[in-house]
Amino acid sequence: MAGNQTLLGANEILFIYGPIKDAAGEAVAANYFPVGCLTTNELSETVELNDGTKTKCNLSPDKTYNGYSYQITFDAVAMEVDGLLASYDAVSAIMMDAYKTKKHIYWKIETTMADDTKETKFGKGFLSDLSRSAPVEGEITFSGTIQGSGEISNTDLHV
């Protein structure tokens, strides 16, 4: 397997598009921002299948495609950077804004390859779950789920 290299999880970052706010809650910019200090993120794609239609001459028909869906789950350590809202608060604000306006959120996953080039995937969806954990001895962490809408793209869907 000469030339093959594994991809490291540390080289893949999940970003969510939204307003970047200062500690007072005022928007200072709008762009993709990383979701905290990620400890894991997972992209799961599913293709749904239908059973084929049985006939007198074909009792074992091939399955047919019915639908496609995906979801992204993530776990992260909450962070505050240079007086900007802590990452959990920023993601929570985007979730609530999308819920109130009944709009999608936009995401991208950027992977740095072994040769230092970047591969970026984009999508939109619904931030459907967000939870936070604050152990007495340890870092505050949070996790969430994005239910995808449409297909994953090689171009930015937010523009």
DSSP file (Angstrom, degrees, kcal/mol; ACC not computed):
  #  RESIDUE AA STRUCTURE BP1 BP2  ACC     N-H-->O    O-->H-N    N-H-->O    O-->H-N    TCO  KAPPA ALPHA  PHI   PSI    X-CA   Y-CA   Z-CA
    1    1 A M    >         0   0    0      0, 0.0     3,-1.8     0, 0.0     2,-0.0   0.000 360.0 360.0 360.0  43.8    0.0    0.0    0.0
    2    2 A A  T 3   +     0   0    0      1,-0.3     3,-0.1     3,-0.0     0, 0.0  -0.350 360.0  20.2 -60.8 137.3    2.8    2.4   -0.9
    3    3 A G  T 3  S+     0   0    0      1,-0.3     2,-0.3    -2,-0.0    -1,-0.3   0.234  93.8 121.0  88.7 -14.6    1.5    6.0   -1.1
    4    4 A N    <   -     0   0    0     -3,-1.8     2,-0.4     0, 0.0    -1,-0.3  -0.659  37.4-179.8 -84.7 138.0   -1.6    5.4    1.0
    5    5 A Q        -     0   0    0     -2,-0.3   109,-0.1    -3,-0.1     2,-0.1  -0.994  27.0-116.9-136.1 143.5   -2.0    7.4    4.2
    6    6 A T        -     0   0    0     -2,-0.4     2,-0.5     1,-0.1     0, 0.0  -0.441  27.9-121.8 -74.2 152.6   -4.7    7.4    6.8
    7    7 A L        -     0   0    0     -2,-0.1     2,-0.3   106,-0.0   106,-0.1  -0.837  25.4-135.4 -95.1 131.4   -6.8   10.6    7.3
    8    8 A L    >   -     0   0    0     -2,-0.5     3,-1.7   104,-0.3   104,-0.2  -0.682   7.0-136.4 -90.8 138.5   -6.6   11.9   10.8
    9    9 A G  G >  S+     0   0    0     -2,-0.3     3,-1.8     1,-0.3    -1,-0.1   0.806 103.8  66.3 -59.8 -30.2   -9.8   13.1   12.6
   10   10 A A  G 3  S+     0   0    0      1,-0.3    -1,-0.3     3,-0.0    28,-0.1   0.708  95.0  59.7 -64.9 -18.0   -7.9   16.1   13.9
   11   11 A N  G <  S+     0   0    0     -3,-1.7   101,-2.9   101,-0.1     2,-0.5   0.270  91.7  79.1 -95.3  11.5   -7.6   17.3   10.3
   12   12 A E  E <   -A  111   0A   0     -3,-1.8     2,-0.4    99,-0.2    99,-0.2  -0.982  59.8-174.4-123.0 127.0  -11.4   17.4    9.8
   13   13 A I  E     -A  110   0A   0     97,-2.5    97,-2.5    -2,-0.5     2,-0.5  -0.968  16.5-144.8-126.6 133.5  -13.4   20.4   11.1
   14   14 A L  E     -A  109   0A   0     -2,-0.4    21,-2.4    95,-0.2     2,-0.3  -0.834  21.2-171.8 -94.7 130.1  -17.1   21.0   11.1
   15   15 A F  E     -AB 108  34A   0     93,-3.1    93,-1.9    -2,-0.5     2,-0.4  -0.904  10.7-156.8-120.1 149.1  -18.3   24.6   10.6
   16   16 A I  E     -AB 107  33A   0     17,-2.3    17,-2.3    -2,-0.3     2,-0.3  -0.981  20.9-125.4-123.3 140.2  -21.7   26.1   10.9
   17   17 A Y  E     + B   0  32A   0     89,-2.8    89,-0.4    -2,-0.4    15,-0.2  -0.652  55.8 103.8 -84.8 136.9  -22.7   29.3    9.1
   18   18 A G  E    S- B   0  31A   0     13,-1.9    13,-2.1    -2,-0.3     2,-0.2  -0.971  70.3 -50.3 173.7 178.5  -24.1   32.1   11.3
   19   19 A P  E     - B   0  30A   0      0, 0.0     2,-0.6     0, 0.0    11,-0.3  -0.499  44.9-139.2 -70.6 137.9  -23.5   35.4   12.9
   20   20 A I  E     - B   0  29A   0      9,-3.5     8,-3.7    -2,-0.2     9,-1.2  -0.893  28.3-164.2 -97.3 121.5  -20.4   35.6   15.1
   21   21 A K  E     - B   0  27A   0     -2,-0.6    64,-2.2     6,-0.3     6,-0.2  -0.767  15.1-126.9-112.8 151.4  -21.3   37.6   18.2
   22   22 A D  B >   -G   84   0B   0      4,-2.5     3,-2.4    -2,-0.3    62,-0.2  -0.269  47.2 -85.9 -81.8 179.0  -19.3   39.3   20.9
   23   23 A A  T 3  S+     0   0    0     60,-1.6    61,-0.1     1,-0.3    63,-0.1   0.736 129.7  58.0 -61.5 -22.7  -19.8   38.5   24.6
   24   24 A A  T 3  S-     0   0    0     59,-0.1    -1,-0.3     2,-0.1     3,-0.1   0.506 120.4-108.6 -83.9  -4.7  -22.6   41.1   24.8
   25   25 A G  S <  S+     0   0    0     -3,-2.4     2,-0.4     1,-0.3    -2,-0.1   0.567  72.3 140.0  90.2   8.6  -24.5   39.2   22.0
   26   26 A E        -     0   0    0      1,-0.1    -4,-2.5     2,-0.0    -1,-0.3  -0.728  57.2-115.1 -88.8 133.4  -24.0   41.8   19.3
   27   27 A A  E     +B   21   0A   0     -2,-0.4    -6,-0.3    -6,-0.2     3,-0.1  -0.475  34.8 173.5 -67.5 130.1  -23.2   40.4   15.8
   28   28 A V  E     -     0   0A   0     -8,-3.7     2,-0.3     1,-0.4    -7,-0.2   0.552  66.3 -16.2-111.1 -15.6  -19.7   41.3   14.7
   29   29 A A  E     -B   20   0A   0     -9,-1.2    -9,-3.5     2,-0.1    -1,-0.4  -0.964  56.3-127.0-171.3 169.8  -19.6   39.3   11.4
   30   30 A A  E     +B   19   0A   0    -11,-0.3     2,-0.3    -2,-0.3   -13,-0.1  -0.985  52.5 109.2-134.0 125.4  -21.4   36.5    9.6
   31   31 A N  E    S-B   18   0A   0    -13,-2.1   -13,-1.9    -2,-0.4     2,-0.4  -0.953  71.7 -61.1-170.8 178.9  -19.4   33.5    8.3
   32   32 A Y  E     -B   17   0A   0     -2,-0.3   -15,-0.2   -15,-0.2    75,-0.1  -0.674  53.6-173.3 -76.1 135.2  -18.7   29.8    8.8
   33   33 A F  E     -B   16   0A   0    -17,-2.3   -17,-2.3    -2,-0.4     2,-0.0  -0.978  28.4-101.4-130.4 148.0  -17.2   29.2   12.3
   34   34 A P  E     -B   15   0A   0      0, 0.0     2,-1.4     0, 0.0   -19,-0.2  -0.350  33.9-115.9 -67.8 145.6  -15.9   26.0   13.8
   35   35 A V        -     0   0    0    -21,-2.4   -21,-0.2    55,-0.0    42,-0.1  -0.668  62.2 -76.3 -83.3  91.1  -18.1   24.1   16.2
   36   36 A G  S    S-     0   0    0     -2,-1.4     2,-1.0     1,-0.2    42,-0.2  -0.005  87.2 -37.5  54.5-158.8  -16.1   24.4   19.4
   37   37 A C  E    S-C   77   0A   0     40,-2.1    40,-2.2    -3,-0.1    -1,-0.2  -0.840  77.3-138.4 -97.4  94.3  -13.1   22.2   19.9
   38   38 A L  E     +C   76   0A   0     -2,-1.0    38,-0.3    38,-0.2     3,-0.1  -0.258  31.1 177.0 -61.7 134.1  -14.4   19.0   18.2
   39   39 A T  E    S-     0   0A   0     36,-2.9     2,-0.3     1,-0.5    37,-0.2   0.694  76.4  -4.9-101.1 -32.6  -13.6   15.7   19.9
   40   40 A T  E     -C   75   0A   0     35,-1.7    35,-2.7     2,-0.0    -1,-0.5  -0.979  56.9-178.5-152.4 150.0  -15.7   13.8   17.3
   41   41 A N  E     -C   74   0A   0     -2,-0.3     2,-0.4    33,-0.2    33,-0.2  -0.967  11.5-166.3-145.0 142.3  -17.9   14.5   14.3
   42   42 A E  E     -C   73   0A   0     31,-3.0    31,-2.3    -2,-0.3     2,-0.5  -0.988  10.8-159.2-133.3 134.7  -19.6   11.8   12.2
   43   43 A L  E     -C   72   0A   0     -2,-0.4     2,-0.5    29,-0.2    29,-0.2  -0.969  15.0-173.7-112.0 121.9  -21.3   12.0    8.8
   44   44 A S  E     -C   71   0A   0     27,-2.9    27,-2.2    -2,-0.5     2,-0.4  -0.971   2.7-168.1-122.3 121.2  -23.8    9.2    8.2
   45   45 A E  E     -C   70   0A   0     -2,-0.5     2,-0.4    25,-0.2    25,-0.2  -0.868   3.8-168.7-110.0 142.4  -25.5    8.8    4.8
   46   46 A T  E     -C   69   0A   0     23,-3.3    23,-2.5    -2,-0.4     2,-0.5  -0.994  12.2-161.0-133.3 134.6  -28.4    6.4    4.2
   47   47 A V  E     -C   68   0A   0     -2,-0.4     2,-0.3    21,-0.2    21,-0.2  -0.974  20.5-143.1-111.2 122.9  -30.1    5.2    1.0
   48   48 A E  E     -C   67   0A   0     19,-3.0    18,-2.9    -2,-0.5    19,-1.1  -0.628  15.9-155.6 -86.3 143.9  -33.6    3.9    1.5
   49   49 A L  E     -C   65   0A   0     -2,-0.3     2,-0.4    16,-0.2    16,-0.2  -0.906   7.4-150.4-122.2 147.3  -34.6    0.9   -0.5
   50   50 A N  E     -C   64   0A   0     14,-3.1    14,-2.2    -2,-0.4     2,-0.2  -0.871  29.8-110.0-107.3 147.3  -38.0   -0.5   -1.6
   51   51 A D        -     0   0    0     -2,-0.4    12,-0.2    12,-0.2    11,-0.1  -0.550  41.9-111.1 -68.9 141.7  -38.7   -4.1   -2.3
   52   52 A G        -     0   0    0      9,-0.5     2,-0.6    -2,-0.2    11,-0.1  -0.230  37.7 -91.5 -68.1 165.6  -39.2   -4.8   -6.0
   53   53 A T        -     0   0    0      9,-0.1     2,-0.2     7,-0.1    -1,-0.1  -0.703  38.9-135.8 -85.1 121.6  -42.6   -5.7   -7.3
   54   54 A K        +     0   0    0     -2,-0.6     2,-0.3     5,-0.1     5,-0.2  -0.526  26.8 179.1 -75.2 141.0  -43.2   -9.4   -7.4
   55   55 A T        -     0   0    0      3,-2.2     3,-0.4    -2,-0.2     5,-0.0  -0.808  45.8 -96.6-130.5 174.8  -44.8  -10.8  -10.5
   56   56 A K  S    S+     0   0    0     -2,-0.3     3,-0.2     1,-0.2    -2,-0.0   0.846 126.9  40.0 -60.8 -33.2  -45.8  -14.4  -11.6
   57   57 A C  S    S+     0   0    0      1,-0.2     2,-0.3     2,-0.0    -1,-0.2   0.575 120.3  43.3 -94.7 -10.0  -42.5  -14.6  -13.6
   58   58 A N        +     0   0    0     -3,-0.4    -3,-2.2     1,-0.1    -1,-0.2  -0.797  52.3 165.2-140.4  94.5  -40.3  -12.9  -11.0
   59   59 A L  S    S+     0   0    0     -2,-0.3    -5,-0.1     1,-0.2    -1,-0.1   0.542  80.6  46.1 -86.5  -7.8  -40.7  -13.8   -7.4
   60   60 A S  S    S+     0   0    0     -7,-0.1    -1,-0.2    -5,-0.0    -7,-0.1  -0.534  78.7 178.4-131.6  67.0  -37.4  -12.3   -6.3
   61   61 A P        -     0   0    0      0, 0.0    -9,-0.5     0, 0.0    -7,-0.1  -0.296  34.9 -98.9 -71.2 155.6  -37.3   -8.8   -7.9
   62   62 A D        -     0   0    0    -11,-0.1    -9,-0.1     1,-0.1     2,-0.1  -0.361  41.0-106.8 -66.9 150.7  -34.3   -6.5   -7.4
   63   63 A K        -     0   0    0    -12,-0.2     2,-0.3   -11,-0.1   -12,-0.2  -0.376  32.7-144.1 -71.4 158.7  -34.7   -3.7   -4.8
   64   64 A T  E     -C   50   0A   0    -14,-2.2   -14,-3.1    -2,-0.1     2,-0.2  -0.907  20.4-101.4-124.7 154.9  -35.2   -0.1   -6.0
   65   65 A Y  E     +C   49   0A   0     -2,-0.3   -16,-0.2   -16,-0.2     3,-0.1  -0.519  37.7 170.0 -75.6 141.0  -33.9    3.2   -4.6
   66   66 A N  E     -     0   0A   0    -18,-2.9     2,-0.3     1,-0.4   -17,-0.2   0.695  54.9 -20.7-120.3 -37.4  -36.5    5.2   -2.7
   67   67 A G  E     -C   48   0A   0    -19,-1.1   -19,-3.0     2,-0.0    -1,-0.4  -0.992  45.7-132.7-168.9 168.3  -34.7    8.0   -0.9
   68   68 A Y  E     +C   47   0A   0     -2,-0.3     2,-0.3   -21,-0.2   -21,-0.2  -0.990  26.3 163.0-133.5 138.6  -31.5    9.5    0.5
   69   69 A S  E     -C   46   0A   0    -23,-2.5   -23,-3.3    -2,-0.4     2,-0.3  -0.976  10.1-172.2-148.8 162.8  -30.8   11.1    3.8
   70   70 A Y  E     -C   45   0A   0     -2,-0.3    78,-2.6   -25,-0.2     2,-0.3  -0.986   3.9-164.5-150.5 160.3  -27.9   12.0    6.0
   71   71 A Q  E     -CD  44 147A   0    -27,-2.2   -27,-2.9    -2,-0.3     2,-0.5  -0.994   9.8-148.4-145.2 152.2  -27.1   13.3    9.4
   72   72 A I  E     -CD  43 146A   0     74,-2.5    74,-3.1    -2,-0.3     2,-0.4  -0.979  14.0-171.5-118.7 128.2  -24.1   14.8   11.1
   73   73 A T  E     -CD  42 145A   0    -31,-2.3   -31,-3.0    -2,-0.5     2,-0.3  -0.906   9.0-177.9-115.4 150.8  -23.4   14.2   14.8
   74   74 A F  E     -CD  41 144A   0     70,-2.1    70,-2.0    -2,-0.4     2,-0.4  -0.994  20.3-161.5-148.1 152.8  -20.7   16.0   16.8
   75   75 A D  E     +CD  40 143A   0    -35,-2.7   -36,-2.9    -2,-0.3   -35,-1.7  -0.993  25.4 168.5-129.5 137.9  -19.2   16.3   20.2
   76   76 A A  E     -CD  38 142A   0     66,-2.9    66,-2.7    -2,-0.4     2,-0.5  -0.975  37.5-115.6-148.7 158.7  -17.1   19.3   21.3
   77   77 A V  E     -CD  37 141A   0    -40,-2.2   -40,-2.1    -2,-0.3    64,-0.3  -0.857  43.7-114.6 -93.1 130.5  -15.4   21.0   24.2
   78   78 A A        -     0   0    0     62,-2.7     2,-0.3    -2,-0.5    62,-0.2  -0.400  42.0-179.2 -67.3 140.7  -17.0   24.4   24.8
   79   79 A M        -     0   0    0     -2,-0.1     8,-2.8     6,-0.1     2,-0.4  -0.954  25.6-150.4-139.4 156.4  -14.6   27.3   24.2
   80   80 A E        -     0   0    0     -2,-0.3     2,-0.5     6,-0.3     6,-0.1  -1.000  18.7-164.3-125.4 130.7  -14.6   31.1   24.4
   81   81 A V    >   -     0   0    0     -2,-0.4     3,-2.5     3,-0.4    -2,-0.0  -0.960  61.6 -30.2-123.9 120.0  -12.3   32.9   22.0
   82   82 A D  T 3  S-     0   0    0     -2,-0.5    -1,-0.1     1,-0.3     3,-0.1   0.823 120.4 -50.4  48.3  43.5  -11.2   36.5   22.3
   83   83 A G  T 3  S+     0   0    0      1,-0.3   -60,-1.6   -61,-0.1    -1,-0.3   0.514 104.3 132.3  78.2   3.3  -14.4   37.7   24.0
   84   84 A L  B <  S-G   22   0B   0     -3,-2.5    -3,-0.4   -62,-0.2    -1,-0.3  -0.509  71.5 -76.7 -82.6 159.5  -16.7   36.1   21.4
   85   85 A L        -     0   0    0    -64,-2.2    -4,-0.3    -2,-0.2    -1,-0.2  -0.204  59.2 -94.2 -54.7 142.7  -19.6   34.1   22.6
   86   86 A A     >  -     0   0    0     -6,-0.1     4,-2.3     1,-0.1    -6,-0.3  -0.243  37.7-111.0 -57.0 148.6  -18.7   30.6   23.8
   87   87 A S  H  > S+     0   0    0     -8,-2.8     4,-2.4     1,-0.2     5,-0.2   0.853 116.9  52.0 -56.0 -41.0  -19.1   28.0   21.1
   88   88 A Y  H  > S+     0   0    0      1,-0.2     4,-2.8    -9,-0.2    -1,-0.2   0.941 110.7  48.5 -60.9 -45.7  -22.0   26.3   22.8
   89   89 A D  H  > S+     0   0    0      1,-0.2     4,-2.3     2,-0.2    -2,-0.2   0.884 111.3  50.2 -62.0 -38.8  -23.9   29.6   23.1
   90   90 A A  H  X S+     0   0    0     -4,-2.3     4,-1.8     2,-0.2    -1,-0.2   0.924 113.4  44.4 -66.1 -44.6  -23.2   30.5   19.4
   91   91 A V  H  X S+     0   0    0     -4,-2.4     4,-2.3     2,-0.2    -2,-0.2   0.905 113.5  51.5 -66.7 -41.1  -24.4   27.1   18.2
   92   92 A S  H  X S+     0   0    0     -4,-2.8     4,-2.5    -5,-0.2    -2,-0.2   0.900 108.3  51.7 -62.0 -41.3  -27.5   27.3   20.4
   93   93 A A  H  X S+     0   0    0     -4,-2.3     4,-2.3     1,-0.2    -1,-0.2   0.890 110.2  48.6 -63.7 -39.3  -28.3   30.8   19.1
   94   94 A I  H  X S+     0   0    0     -4,-1.8     4,-2.5     2,-0.2    -1,-0.2   0.898 110.6  51.7 -67.1 -39.7  -28.1   29.6   15.5
   95   95 A M  H  X S+     0   0    0     -4,-2.3     4,-2.2     1,-0.2    -2,-0.2   0.935 113.2  43.8 -60.9 -46.9  -30.4   26.6   16.4
   96   96 A M  H  X S+     0   0    0     -4,-2.5     4,-2.7     2,-0.2    -2,-0.2   0.876 112.9  51.6 -69.3 -37.2  -33.0   28.9   18.0
   97   97 A D  H  X S+     0   0    0     -4,-2.3     4,-2.3     2,-0.2    -1,-0.2   0.926 111.4  47.4 -64.2 -43.9  -32.8   31.5   15.2
   98   98 A A  H  X>S+     0   0    0     -4,-2.5     5,-1.8     1,-0.2     4,-1.0   0.902 113.3  49.5 -63.4 -40.7  -33.3   28.7   12.6
   99   99 A Y  H  <5S+     0   0    0     -4,-2.2     3,-0.3    -5,-0.2    -2,-0.2   0.935 113.0  45.6 -63.0 -46.9  -36.2   27.3   14.6
  100  100 A K  H  <5S+     0   0    0     -4,-2.7    -2,-0.2     1,-0.2    -1,-0.2   0.861 120.9  38.0 -67.4 -35.8  -37.9   30.7   15.0
  101  101 A T  H  <5S-     0   0    0     -4,-2.3    -1,-0.2    -5,-0.2    -2,-0.2   0.497 104.4-129.1 -93.8  -3.6  -37.5   31.7   11.4
  102  102 A K  T  <5 +     0   0    0     -4,-1.0     2,-0.3    -3,-0.3    -3,-0.2   0.895  62.3 135.1  57.1  43.7  -38.2   28.1   10.1
  103  103 A K      < -     0   0    0     -5,-1.8    -1,-0.2    -6,-0.2    -2,-0.1  -0.801  56.5-103.4-119.5 161.5  -35.0   28.1    8.0
  104  104 A H        -     0   0    0     -2,-0.3     2,-0.3    -3,-0.1    22,-0.2  -0.299  26.5-130.7 -71.4 161.3  -32.2   25.7    7.4
  105  105 A I  E     - E   0 125A   0     20,-2.8    20,-2.1    -2,-0.0     2,-0.4  -0.819  20.7-134.6-103.5 158.0  -28.8   26.0    8.9
  106  106 A Y  E     + E   0 124A   0    -89,-0.4   -89,-2.8    -2,-0.3     2,-0.3  -0.914  25.5 178.0-115.4 142.1  -25.7   25.7    6.6
  107  107 A W  E     -AE  16 123A   0     16,-2.5    16,-2.0    -2,-0.4     2,-0.3  -0.899  12.8-165.7-136.0 162.7  -22.7   23.6    7.4
  108  108 A K  E     -AE  15 122A   0    -93,-1.9   -93,-3.1    -2,-0.3     2,-0.5  -0.983  10.5-150.7-146.2 150.0  -19.4   22.7    5.9
  109  109 A I  E     -AE  14 121A   0     12,-2.4    12,-2.2    -2,-0.3     2,-0.5  -0.989  14.2-163.1-120.2 122.6  -16.8   20.0    6.7
  110  110 A E  E     -AE  13 120A   0    -97,-2.5   -97,-2.5    -2,-0.5     2,-0.5  -0.924   4.3-169.6-110.8 122.3  -13.2   20.8    5.8
  111  111 A T  E     -AE  12 119A   0      8,-3.1     8,-2.8    -2,-0.5     2,-0.6  -0.951  13.9-146.5-114.9 125.1  -10.7   18.0    5.6
  112  112 A T  E     - E   0 118A   0   -101,-2.9  -104,-0.3    -2,-0.5     6,-0.2  -0.812  23.5-144.8 -89.3 120.0   -7.0   18.7    5.3
  113  113 A M    >   -     0   0    0      4,-3.3     3,-2.1    -2,-0.6  -106,-0.0  -0.234  28.4 -96.1 -80.5 170.8   -5.5   15.9    3.2
  114  114 A A  T 3  S+     0   0    0      1,-0.3    -1,-0.1     2,-0.1  -108,-0.0   0.791 126.3  52.8 -58.9 -29.7   -2.0   14.3    3.7
  115  115 A D  T 3  S-     0   0    0      2,-0.1    -1,-0.3     1,-0.0     3,-0.1   0.230 121.3-107.9 -92.0  15.6   -0.6   16.7    1.0
  116  116 A D  S <  S+     0   0    0     -3,-2.1     2,-0.2     1,-0.3    -2,-0.1   0.496  78.4 131.3  70.8   7.4   -2.0   19.7    2.8
  117  117 A T        -     0   0    0     -5,-0.0    -4,-3.3     1,-0.0     2,-0.4  -0.520  53.7-127.0 -78.9 160.3   -4.7   20.3    0.2
  118  118 A K  E     -E  112   0A   0     -6,-0.2     2,-0.5    -2,-0.2    -6,-0.2  -0.911  15.4-162.1-114.4 137.6   -8.2   20.8    1.6
  119  119 A E  E     -E  111   0A   0     -8,-2.8    -8,-3.1    -2,-0.4     2,-0.4  -0.975  16.1-167.7-112.9 128.7  -11.4   19.0    0.6
  120  120 A T  E     -E  110   0A   0     -2,-0.5     2,-0.4   -10,-0.2   -10,-0.2  -0.968   9.6-170.0-125.5 131.8  -14.6   20.8    1.6
  121  121 A K  E     -E  109   0A   0    -12,-2.2   -12,-2.4    -2,-0.4     2,-0.3  -0.914  10.8-162.1-115.2 145.2  -18.2   19.4    1.6
  122  122 A F  E     +EF 108 153A   0     31,-2.8    31,-2.9    -2,-0.4     2,-0.3  -0.872  16.7 150.0-126.3 157.0  -21.2   21.7    2.1
  123  123 A G  E     -E  107   0A   0    -16,-2.0   -16,-2.5    -2,-0.3     2,-0.3  -0.982  29.7-129.7-168.0 176.8  -24.8   21.1    3.0
  124  124 A K  E     +EF 106 149A   0     25,-0.6    25,-2.6    -2,-0.3     2,-0.3  -0.933  38.4 125.4-134.4 160.5  -27.9   22.5    4.7
  125  125 A G  E     -EF 105 148A   0    -20,-2.1   -20,-2.8    -2,-0.3     2,-0.5  -0.942  54.2 -62.7 179.5-159.5  -30.2   20.9    7.3
  126  126 A F  E     - F   0 147A   0     21,-2.6    21,-2.9    -2,-0.3     2,-1.4  -0.976  30.3-137.4-121.9 124.0  -31.8   21.3   10.6
  127  127 A L  E     + F   0 146A   0     -2,-0.5    19,-0.2    19,-0.2     3,-0.1  -0.690  37.5 169.1 -77.9  96.7  -29.9   21.5   13.9
  128  128 A S  E     +     0   0A   0     17,-1.6     2,-0.3    -2,-1.4    -1,-0.2   0.569  52.5  29.2 -96.4 -11.1  -32.3   19.1   15.7
  129  129 A D  E     + F   0 145A   0     16,-1.2    16,-2.0    -3,-0.1     2,-0.3  -0.982  52.8 168.5-153.5 135.6  -30.5   18.3   18.9
  130  130 A L  E     + F   0 144A   0     -2,-0.3     2,-0.3    14,-0.2    14,-0.2  -0.934   9.5 173.4-149.1 123.7  -28.1   20.1   21.1
  131  131 A S  E     - F   0 143A   0     12,-2.8    12,-2.5    -2,-0.3     2,-0.4  -0.952  13.5-154.1-134.1 154.9  -27.1   19.1   24.6
  132  132 A R  E     - F   0 142A   0     -2,-0.3     2,-0.4    10,-0.2    10,-0.2  -0.964   3.0-164.6-131.4 142.1  -24.5   20.3   27.1
  133  133 A S  E     - F   0 141A   0      8,-3.2     8,-2.5    -2,-0.4    -2,-0.0  -0.995   5.2-176.7-130.6 132.0  -22.6   18.6   30.0
  134  134 A A        -     0   0    0     -2,-0.4     6,-0.2     6,-0.2     5,-0.1  -0.745  12.2-165.0-129.3  84.5  -20.7   20.3   32.8
  135  135 A P        -     0   0    0      0, 0.0     3,-0.4     0, 0.0    -2,-0.0  -0.337  29.1-120.3 -67.3 151.4  -19.0   17.9   35.1
  136  136 A V  S    S+     0   0    0      1,-0.3     2,-0.7    -2,-0.0     0, 0.0   0.914 109.0  34.1 -58.1 -44.2  -17.8   19.2   38.4
  137  137 A E  S    S+     0   0    0      2,-0.1     2,-0.3     0, 0.0    -1,-0.3  -0.841 115.5  35.8-115.4  94.2  -14.2   18.2   37.5
  138  138 A G  S    S-     0   0    0     -2,-0.7     2,-0.2    -3,-0.4     3,-0.0  -0.919  89.4 -50.3 154.3-178.4  -13.7   18.6   33.8
  139  139 A E        -     0   0    0     -2,-0.3     2,-0.4     1,-0.1    -2,-0.1  -0.523  52.4-107.6 -86.2 150.3  -14.4   20.6   30.8
  140  140 A I        -     0   0    0     -2,-0.2   -62,-2.7   -62,-0.2     2,-0.3  -0.642  45.1-175.8 -73.8 129.8  -17.8   21.7   29.6
  141  141 A T  E     -DF  77 133A   0     -8,-2.5    -8,-3.2    -2,-0.4     2,-0.3  -0.846  10.2-168.5-123.6 161.7  -18.7   19.7   26.5
  142  142 A F  E     -DF  76 132A   0    -66,-2.7   -66,-2.9    -2,-0.3     2,-0.3  -0.984   2.3-163.8-147.0 159.8  -21.7   19.7   24.2
  143  143 A S  E     +DF  75 131A   0    -12,-2.5   -12,-2.8    -2,-0.3     2,-0.3  -0.955  10.8 174.2-140.9 158.9  -23.0   17.5   21.4
  144  144 A G  E     -DF  74 130A   0    -70,-2.0   -70,-2.1    -2,-0.3     2,-0.4  -0.968  21.8-132.3-158.2 171.9  -25.5   17.9   18.6
  145  145 A T  E     -DF  73 129A   0    -16,-2.0   -17,-1.6    -2,-0.3   -16,-1.2  -0.999   7.7-161.6-135.4 132.3  -27.2   16.5   15.5
  146  146 A I  E     -DF  72 127A   0    -74,-3.1   -74,-2.5    -2,-0.4     2,-0.7  -0.971  12.3-151.2-111.0 119.3  -27.8   18.1   12.1
  147  147 A Q  E     -DF  71 126A   0    -21,-2.9   -21,-2.6    -2,-0.5   -76,-0.2  -0.827  26.9-126.2 -88.0 118.5  -30.5   16.3   10.1
  148  148 A G  E     - F   0 125A   0    -78,-2.6     2,-0.4    -2,-0.7   -23,-0.3  -0.221  17.8-157.1 -67.6 153.1  -29.5   16.9    6.4
  149  149 A S  E     - F   0 124A   0    -25,-2.6   -25,-0.6     2,-0.1     2,-0.2  -0.989  63.5 -16.1-130.7 121.6  -31.8   18.4    3.8
  150  150 A G  E    S-     0   0A   0     -2,-0.4     2,-0.3   -82,-0.2   -80,-0.1  -0.526 104.6 -38.9  81.8-154.8  -31.1   17.7    0.2
  151  151 A E  E     -     0   0A   0     -2,-0.2     2,-0.2   -82,-0.0   -27,-0.2  -0.702  58.7 -99.3-109.5 159.9  -27.8   16.3   -0.9
  152  152 A I  E     -     0   0A   0     -2,-0.3     2,-0.3   -29,-0.1   -29,-0.2  -0.563  46.7-157.0 -74.2 140.8  -24.2   17.0    0.2
  153  153 A S  E     - F   0 122A   0    -31,-2.9   -31,-2.8    -2,-0.2     4,-0.1  -0.814  31.4-142.1-124.4 158.0  -22.5   19.4   -2.3
  154  154 A N  S    S+     0   0    0     -2,-0.3     2,-0.3   -33,-0.2   -34,-0.1   0.450  90.5  63.9 -91.5  -4.3  -19.0   20.3   -3.4
  155  155 A T  S    S-     0   0    0    -33,-0.1     2,-0.2     2,-0.0   -33,-0.1  -0.893  99.3 -92.4-121.9 153.0  -20.1   24.0   -3.6
  156  156 A D        -     0   0    0     -2,-0.3     3,-0.2     1,-0.2    -2,-0.1  -0.424  29.8-166.2 -65.3 124.6  -21.2   26.4   -0.9
  157  157 A L  S    S+     0   0    0    -50,-0.2    -1,-0.2    -2,-0.2   -33,-0.0   0.576  78.3  70.6 -87.3 -11.4  -25.0   26.3   -0.7
  158  158 A H              0   0    0      1,-0.2    -1,-0.2   -51,-0.1    -2,-0.1   0.782 360.0 360.0 -79.5 -26.0  -25.2   29.4    1.4
  159  159 A V              0   0    0     -3,-0.2    -1,-0.2     0, 0.0    -2,-0.1   0.490 360.0 360.0 -67.4 360.0  -24.3   31.9   -1.4
